Amino acid sequence: MARRRGFFAELQHQQQLAAKRKAQQQRLAVRQYNQAALARQRAASAHRRASDAARRASSAEQVRLNKQMAAAYAAECEAEAAEKTAEAVAQQQEIEELLAATLEIDDWVDLTRLRQVFEPTTLATGTLSTETPAPTYIPIPPRPHFHAPEQPSGLSAKLGGQRKYEAQLAATHAQYASSMTYWHGQLNDLFTRNGVARQAWLAIEFDRLTRLEQAQRDHETVNQSRREEIRRTNSELDQLIADLRNGAGRALEQYVGIVLANSTYPEQFQVDYDYEFITADRELAVTVLVPTPDQFPAVKAVRYVKAKDEFTTTRLSAAELKRRYNNAIHQTALRTPHEVF
């Protein structure tokens, strides 16, 4: 059974796999564009043009255009077959170069480069950090003013003007008292409505601030957890480096695991390892687990058969498949000690 990788070995392995997958995807994208994408686009365009023309053509013309449509479809399928063949050839070539891929590479791993640096993340608060607009309050209406009637004087006061003035004054007081009563009613109403609006706004703001504070606490908890995880990992890394200097067997095993995790094989020829450092003998035993012959990629070419409207696969001959498989095993046997030592 393959040995389970340690944390640092797994970290290194995943980084290498990610880089390899990205490079493979980039190469595949370029190859697909150069070898097939343009051909497919042209075939699809020809197919559409022929289809549009067929709808507008006479019966005799439609026969000819239908042939063009069939030819365009066949060209598209042939381009797809060529693309699959190119991919199979590229896979075989990558396996053929297992040893060459690592001969010029220094497989020594600088463990200090595995040390991590904590970088706190920024909390995306969204609308939680935006204060809710305050309500628009009903304004206070102007206070009524008392305007006393003009008091009579002289002859006018003696000819009954005084009684008339007192009557007007009484009516003015009554009107003013009524206006003040109405005004106080308006005040009570707007104070109530403004109070309700403010309480609703305060409730919304309280809820927003509560959720914001909770989000900040949760974010800080995550950051603190990540900070502690990195601190613990770096501490383990420092211990591993110190143990390596002292020649500790477990540390040597872990370092070998990191080196081997750094070795990425083609996706179609994945290997795994079982290794042990025998402290008493100061020897390292490494077992490489390779794919079985029936798992080895055997596609030589892909061809589109127009008469059957299907794709057929041509496989490598048994002798060629055996040669390629044995070659991959031999290269792996040489590659592994080169990487470890």
C-alpha positions as CSV (number, residue, x, y, z in Angstrom):
1,M,0.0,0.0,0.0
2,A,1.3,3.5,-0.9
3,R,2.5,5.6,2.0
4,R,0.3,8.5,2.9
5,R,2.0,11.7,2.3
6,G,2.9,14.0,5.2
7,F,1.5,17.5,5.3
8,F,4.4,19.2,3.7
9,A,4.7,16.5,1.0
10,E,1.1,16.8,0.2
11,L,1.3,20.6,0.1
12,Q,4.3,20.4,-2.3
13,H,2.5,17.7,-4.4
14,Q,-0.7,19.7,-4.7
15,Q,1.3,22.8,-5.8
16,Q,3.1,20.8,-8.4
17,L,-0.1,19.2,-9.7
18,A,-1.8,22.5,-9.9
19,A,1.1,24.0,-11.9
20,K,1.2,20.9,-14.2
21,R,-2.5,21.0,-14.8
22,K,-2.3,24.6,-15.6
23,A,0.6,24.1,-18.1
24,Q,-1.2,21.1,-19.6
25,Q,-4.4,23.1,-20.0
26,Q,-2.5,25.9,-21.7
27,R,-0.8,23.6,-24.1
28,L,-4.0,21.8,-24.9
29,A,-5.8,25.1,-25.5
30,V,-3.1,26.2,-27.9
31,R,-3.1,22.9,-29.7
32,Q,-6.9,22.8,-29.9
33,Y,-6.9,26.3,-31.3
34,N,-4.1,25.7,-33.8
35,Q,-5.2,22.3,-35.0
36,A,-8.9,22.1,-34.7
37,A,-10.7,25.2,-33.7
38,L,-10.1,27.1,-36.9
39,A,-11.0,24.0,-38.9
40,R,-14.2,23.5,-37.0
41,Q,-15.2,27.2,-37.3
42,R,-14.7,27.0,-41.1
43,A,-16.6,23.8,-41.3
44,A,-19.4,25.1,-39.2
45,S,-19.6,28.3,-41.3
46,A,-19.6,26.3,-44.5
47,H,-22.4,24.1,-43.0
48,R,-24.5,27.1,-42.1
49,R,-24.0,28.8,-45.5
50,A,-24.9,25.6,-47.3
51,S,-28.0,25.1,-45.0
52,D,-29.2,28.7,-45.6
53,A,-28.6,28.4,-49.4
54,A,-30.5,25.0,-49.4
55,R,-33.6,26.6,-48.0
56,R,-33.6,29.2,-50.7
57,A,-32.7,26.9,-53.6
58,S,-34.7,24.9,-56.1
59,S,-34.9,21.1,-55.8
60,A,-32.0,20.5,-58.1
61,E,-29.9,23.1,-56.4
62,Q,-30.8,21.6,-53.0
63,V,-29.3,18.3,-53.9
64,R,-26.0,20.0,-54.7
65,L,-26.1,22.1,-51.5
66,N,-27.0,19.1,-49.4
67,K,-23.8,17.5,-50.6
68,Q,-21.9,20.6,-49.5
69,M,-23.6,20.4,-46.1
70,A,-22.5,16.7,-45.8
71,A,-19.0,17.6,-46.9
72,A,-18.8,20.4,-44.3
73,Y,-20.0,18.0,-41.6
74,A,-17.5,15.4,-42.6
75,A,-14.7,18.0,-42.5
76,E,-15.7,19.0,-39.0
77,C,-15.7,15.4,-37.8
78,E,-12.3,14.8,-39.5
79,A,-10.9,17.9,-37.7
80,E,-12.1,16.5,-34.4
81,A,-10.5,13.1,-35.2
82,A,-7.2,14.9,-36.0
83,E,-7.4,16.7,-32.7
84,K,-7.9,13.5,-30.7
85,T,-5.1,11.8,-32.6
86,A,-2.8,14.8,-31.8
87,E,-3.7,14.5,-28.2
88,A,-3.0,10.8,-28.1
89,V,0.4,11.4,-29.8
90,A,1.2,14.1,-27.3
91,Q,0.3,11.8,-24.4
92,Q,2.6,9.1,-25.7
93,Q,5.4,11.5,-26.3
94,E,5.1,12.9,-22.7
95,I,5.5,9.3,-21.4
96,E,8.5,8.7,-23.7
97,E,10.3,11.6,-22.1
98,L,9.8,10.7,-18.4
99,L,13.5,10.7,-17.7
100,A,14.5,13.6,-19.9
101,A,11.8,15.7,-18.1
102,T,13.8,15.6,-14.8
103,L,17.5,15.2,-15.8
104,E,18.3,18.9,-16.0
105,I,16.2,19.7,-12.9
106,D,17.8,20.1,-9.4
107,D,15.3,18.1,-7.3
108,W,16.6,19.5,-4.0
109,V,13.8,21.2,-2.1
110,D,14.5,24.3,-0.1
111,L,12.3,23.7,2.9
112,T,12.3,27.3,3.9
113,R,10.3,28.1,0.8
114,L,7.4,26.1,2.3
115,R,7.2,28.6,5.2
116,Q,3.9,30.4,5.0
117,V,3.1,34.0,5.7
118,F,-0.2,35.0,7.2
119,E,-2.1,37.5,5.1
120,P,-5.4,38.6,6.7
121,T,-8.4,38.6,4.4
122,T,-10.5,41.7,4.0
123,L,-14.1,41.4,5.2
124,A,-16.6,42.2,2.5
125,T,-19.3,43.8,4.5
126,G,-21.4,44.9,1.5
127,T,-24.5,46.9,2.6
128,L,-23.8,46.2,6.3
129,S,-21.3,49.0,6.4
130,T,-23.7,51.5,4.9
131,E,-25.8,53.4,7.4
132,T,-29.5,53.3,6.7
133,P,-30.8,56.7,5.6
134,A,-32.6,58.6,8.4
135,P,-36.3,59.0,7.9
136,T,-37.7,62.3,6.6
137,Y,-39.6,63.8,9.5
138,I,-42.8,65.8,9.3
139,P,-41.8,69.4,9.9
140,I,-43.4,71.4,12.7
141,P,-46.1,73.8,11.4
142,P,-45.8,77.5,12.3
143,R,-47.3,78.5,15.6
144,P,-50.5,80.7,15.2
145,H,-50.1,84.4,16.1
146,F,-52.5,86.5,18.0
147,H,-53.5,89.7,16.0
148,A,-55.6,92.0,18.3
149,P,-58.1,94.3,16.5
150,E,-57.3,98.0,16.4
151,Q,-58.7,99.8,19.5
152,P,-61.0,102.8,18.8
153,S,-60.2,106.2,20.0
154,G,-61.7,109.7,20.2
155,L,-65.3,110.2,18.9
156,S,-65.4,106.6,17.5
157,A,-65.0,105.2,21.0
158,K,-67.8,107.4,22.3
159,L,-70.3,106.5,19.6
160,G,-70.3,102.7,20.3
161,G,-66.9,101.8,18.9
162,Q,-65.7,100.5,22.3
163,R,-68.4,97.9,22.5
164,K,-67.7,96.8,18.9
165,Y,-64.0,96.6,19.7
166,E,-64.6,94.4,22.7
167,A,-66.8,92.1,20.7
168,Q,-64.1,91.8,18.0
169,L,-61.4,91.3,20.7
170,A,-63.5,88.5,22.2
171,A,-64.0,86.9,18.8
172,T,-60.3,87.2,18.0
173,H,-59.4,85.5,21.3
174,A,-61.8,82.7,20.6
175,Q,-60.4,82.2,17.1
176,Y,-56.8,82.2,18.5
177,A,-57.7,79.7,21.1
178,S,-59.2,77.4,18.5
179,S,-56.1,77.8,16.3
180,M,-53.9,76.9,19.2
181,T,-55.9,73.9,20.0
182,Y,-55.7,72.7,16.3
183,W,-51.9,73.5,16.3
184,H,-51.3,71.4,19.4
185,G,-53.3,68.6,17.8
186,Q,-51.0,68.8,14.8
187,L,-47.9,68.7,17.1
188,N,-49.2,65.6,18.9
189,D,-49.9,63.9,15.6
190,L,-46.5,64.6,14.0
191,F,-44.6,63.8,17.1
192,T,-46.3,60.4,17.2
193,R,-45.7,59.7,13.5
194,N,-42.1,61.0,13.6
195,G,-41.5,58.9,16.7
196,V,-42.8,55.8,14.9
197,A,-40.6,56.5,11.9
198,R,-37.6,57.0,14.2
199,Q,-38.2,53.8,16.1
200,A,-38.5,51.8,12.9
201,W,-35.2,53.4,11.7
202,L,-33.5,52.7,15.0
203,A,-34.6,49.0,14.8
204,I,-33.2,48.7,11.3
205,E,-30.0,50.3,12.3
206,F,-29.7,48.1,15.4
207,D,-30.2,45.0,13.3
208,R,-27.6,46.2,10.7
209,L,-25.0,47.0,13.4
210,T,-25.7,43.7,15.2
211,R,-25.2,41.7,12.0
212,L,-22.1,43.8,11.1
213,E,-20.5,43.1,14.5
214,Q,-21.3,39.4,14.2
215,A,-19.7,39.3,10.7
216,Q,-16.7,41.1,12.0
217,R,-16.4,38.6,14.9
218,D,-16.8,35.7,12.6
219,H,-14.2,37.1,10.2
220,E,-11.8,37.7,13.0
221,T,-12.3,34.1,14.2
222,V,-11.5,32.8,10.7
223,N,-8.4,35.0,10.5
224,Q,-7.3,34.0,13.9
225,S,-7.8,30.3,13.1
226,R,-5.8,30.7,9.9
227,R,-3.1,32.6,11.7
228,E,-2.8,29.9,14.3
229,E,-2.8,27.2,11.7
230,I,0.1,28.9,9.8
231,R,2.0,29.5,13.1
232,R,1.7,25.8,13.9
233,T,2.7,24.7,10.4
234,N,5.7,26.9,10.4
235,S,6.7,25.6,13.8
236,E,6.5,22.0,12.5
237,L,8.5,23.0,9.5
238,D,11.2,24.6,11.7
239,Q,11.3,21.4,13.7
240,L,11.6,19.3,10.5
241,I,14.6,21.4,9.4
242,A,16.2,21.0,12.7
243,D,15.7,17.3,12.8
244,L,17.1,17.0,9.3
245,R,20.3,18.7,10.4
246,N,20.5,16.1,13.2
247,G,19.9,13.2,10.8
248,A,16.7,12.0,12.4
249,G,15.2,9.1,10.5
250,R,11.6,10.3,10.5
251,A,12.7,13.7,9.3
252,L,14.6,12.1,6.4
253,E,11.6,10.1,5.5
254,Q,9.4,13.2,5.5
255,Y,11.9,15.0,3.3
256,V,12.0,12.2,0.8
257,G,8.2,12.3,0.7
258,I,8.4,16.0,-0.1
259,V,10.9,15.4,-2.9
260,L,8.8,12.6,-4.4
261,A,5.7,14.6,-4.1
262,N,7.5,17.2,-6.1
263,S,7.8,14.7,-8.9
264,T,4.7,14.9,-11.2
265,Y,4.2,12.3,-13.8
266,P,1.9,12.5,-16.9
267,E,-1.8,12.2,-16.1
268,Q,-1.9,9.0,-18.1
269,F,1.0,7.4,-16.2
270,Q,0.5,8.3,-12.5
271,V,2.9,6.7,-10.0
272,D,2.9,6.4,-6.2
273,Y,5.5,5.5,-3.7
274,D,6.1,3.5,-0.6
275,Y,9.4,4.4,1.2
276,E,11.1,3.8,4.5
277,F,14.3,5.0,6.0
278,I,15.9,2.1,7.9
279,T,17.7,3.9,10.7
280,A,19.8,0.9,11.8
281,D,21.3,0.4,8.3
282,R,21.1,4.1,7.3
283,E,19.4,3.0,4.1
284,L,16.4,4.3,2.2
285,A,14.0,1.8,0.7
286,V,11.7,3.1,-2.0
287,T,9.1,1.2,-3.8
288,V,7.5,2.8,-6.9
289,L,4.0,1.8,-7.7
290,V,3.3,2.1,-11.5
291,P,0.3,1.6,-13.6
292,T,-0.3,-2.0,-14.9
293,P,0.1,-2.7,-18.6
294,D,-3.7,-2.7,-19.1
295,Q,-3.8,0.9,-17.7
296,F,-1.2,2.1,-20.2
297,P,-2.5,4.5,-22.9
298,A,-2.8,2.4,-26.1
299,V,-4.5,4.8,-28.6
300,K,-2.4,5.4,-31.7
301,A,-4.9,7.3,-33.8
302,V,-8.5,8.3,-34.2
303,R,-10.2,8.3,-37.6
304,Y,-13.6,9.4,-38.7
305,V,-15.4,6.9,-41.0
306,K,-17.6,8.9,-43.2
307,A,-19.6,5.9,-44.5
308,K,-20.7,4.9,-41.0
309,D,-20.6,8.4,-39.5
310,E,-18.6,7.2,-36.5
311,F,-15.1,7.5,-35.0
312,T,-12.8,4.5,-34.9
313,T,-9.7,4.0,-32.8
314,T,-6.5,2.4,-33.9
315,R,-4.5,0.9,-31.0
316,L,-0.8,0.4,-30.8
317,S,0.4,-3.1,-31.7
318,A,1.0,-5.5,-28.8
319,A,4.8,-5.3,-29.5
320,E,4.8,-1.5,-29.6
321,L,2.7,-1.3,-26.5
322,K,5.0,-3.6,-24.7
323,R,8.1,-1.6,-25.8
324,R,6.6,1.7,-24.7
325,Y,5.5,0.2,-21.4
326,N,8.9,-1.3,-20.6
327,N,10.6,1.9,-21.6
328,A,8.4,3.9,-19.2
329,I,9.2,1.4,-16.4
330,H,12.9,1.7,-17.1
331,Q,12.8,5.4,-17.2
332,T,10.9,5.5,-13.9
333,A,13.5,3.2,-12.3
334,L,16.2,5.7,-13.3
335,R,14.3,8.8,-12.6
336,T,13.4,8.0,-9.0
337,P,16.9,7.7,-7.6
338,H,18.0,10.7,-9.6
339,E,15.2,12.7,-7.9
340,V,15.9,11.4,-4.4
341,F,19.7,11.6,-4.5
